[in-house]
Amino acid sequence: MPETRDGTPLRVAVIIGSTRNGRFGPTAAAWFAARARRRRELELDVIDLAEARLPDTLTDHDEAVPDRVRALGPRLTAADAFVVVTPEYNRSFPAPLKTAIDWYYEEWQAKPVAFVAYGRESGGLHAAAQLREVFGELHAVPVQAVVSLPCYWELFAADGSWPLPTAACNTAVTTVLDELTWWAYALRDARARTPYTR
């Protein structure tokens, strides 16, 4: 059990948002998770949407929730914070990620969300900007800092390891984790005092 200021770890769900063949998401998520696990107060749950296989078609309000949606729900509810690892496709984020977000509502509320975004020259920042709006609508709290990975394929070392020690993401991940941890503690304490309802 990680040691924390109150004895309870901060539970962080790292969500791999791409499901396409040949995706880079698992590589980026594994790197982020390895860095996050250096912090004793964090307990991670990596959620791969390719493995979750949530249905593409949302149900109506009076219809039963599919088993796969019900199975993932408790993991999101248990999280104190989220990190979304997303590529940028055509200046936006993947459709399966939007569907996954839309299956849930209360699970996101009053919790911080950080982004690890990757793509070509933009480094996934267009995708992250749109996700900020989406999560804001769901009453989540997107943190300001972001890990942006422009032309991420250029950051592989000759031996195949990733990222290069000199890559800017090695510094950005520290800032993102600092902000996410602060907000996660603050919002968890606030939810404990006054349950968030909307």
N, C-alpha and C positions, 0 to 999 in steps of 0.2 A: 504493500500500500504506500503510495507516495506521501511524503510528509508535507503538510501544508500549515498555514497559519492557524486554522481551526480544526485540524485533524481530518478534514474531509477533502478529498482531491477535487479539483475542477475537472469535470468530464467534458472532453472536447471531441466532437464528432467531425472527422475529416471525410468529406464527401467527394468522391471521384465522379465528376460530372459528365465525362465523355464515355460513350459506349461503342464507339466505332472501332473497326478493325485497325490494328497498327497504332493505336492511341498512345500518347505520351503521358497521359494522366497518371497511371500507376507509378511511373518513374518519379514524377514530380511529387506525388503524394507520399511515396516512401521516403524521399529526401526530407520533406517537411516533417513527417512524423518522427524521423530519427532525430532531427534537431529539437522538436518539441519534447521528446522523451528525456532530453537532458535536464528538463525542469522538473524538479521533484514534486511540484504541486499539480502537475497535469497527468491525467489518465486519458488515454486516447482510444477511440473506437473508429476504425477506418471502415467506411461504408462505400462499397463499389456498386454504382448503379447498374453496371453490366451484370453483376451477380444478383442484385436485388430483383431485377427483371419486373419492375412495376408495370402494370397494364398501361397501354397507350390511351385508352378511352376512360374518361372520368365517369363515375356513376352519378346518378341524380340523388337528391337529398333523401328520397324514400327508398333507395335501393341499398342492398347489402354491400358492405365494403369488402373488396376482394381480399383473399387470404394473404397475399404477398404485401398488400398495403398495411393490413393489420399487424403483420409480423415485424415490419420495419418501424412502425409507430412508437413502440416503447423505447427503442434505441434513441430516437429523436427527442422524445419526452425526457429521457434521462440526461440528455446533454445540457451542460451549462453554457456551451458556446459551440459555434460551428466554424469550420474552415472549408470553403468550397474551392476545389481545384477544377478550373475550367479552361478549356481552349476557347479561342475566338474563331467563330465561323461566320464569314460574311458580315463582320462588324457586330456580331451578337454571340450568344451562347447557345449550346446545343438544345435541341427540342426535348430530348429525354430528361434533361435537367429541369427544364420548365415544368414538364409534366410531374416530375417528382416533387417539386416545390408545391405545385397546385393540389396534390393529393392531401396536403396537410395544412393546418392553420394554427391552432393553439400551440402546437409543438414548437413553432418558431418564435412565439411572442416573448417580448422583453428579454431577449437573449442576444449577445453580440455575434456578428458574422464577419469573418475575414475572408479575403480572397487570395488565392494563388492562381494567377492568370498567365496564359502563355499563348503565343502565336507568332506571327511574322514581325514586322517592324514595330507594330503598335504594342507588342508584348501582352496582348489580351486586355488592354485597358478599356476598349469599347465594351467588351463583354462584362467586365467588372462594373462599369458605370451603369449598364442596364440592370445588372443584378442588384445594385444598390437601390434602385427604384422599386424593384419587385419586393425585396425584403423589407424596405421601408413601408410599403403598403400592408405587409403582414405584421407590422408592429415589432419587427426585429430591429437591431441596432447595428448597421454596418460600421465597422471601424474605419478610420481615415487611412491608415497605412495599408499598403498592398504589396504583395510580392509579384512583380511583373517580369516576365521572361520573354524578352524579344529575341526572335531567331534562336530559340533555345538549342537547336541542333548544333550551333557553333560553340556551345559551352561544354562539349564532351572532350575529355582528355584523350591522349593517344591510346591509352590502355582501355578505353571504353567507359571509364568512370565518369560520373556526372554529379555536380557541376565542377567546372574548373575552380581551384582555390581562390582565384582572383575575381570570380564573377560577382557582380553587384548583389545578386540575390542572397549571398552569404551574409551580407550586412542587413539587407531588407528584412530577412526572416526574423532577426532579433527585434527589430522595431515592431513588426506585426505581432509577435508573441508578447511583447511588453504591453501593447495596447489591448490586445485581446484578453490577456490575463487581468488587467485592471478593470475592464468593463465586465468581465465574467464575475469577478468578486463583487463588484458594486451592484450589478443587477441581480445576482443570486441573493445577496443580502436584502435587496429591496423586495424581491418576490417573497422572501420568507416573512418579512414584516407585513406586507400587504399584497396578497395574491393579485396578479394582473388579470383584469377581465376587460373584454371589449367585444 
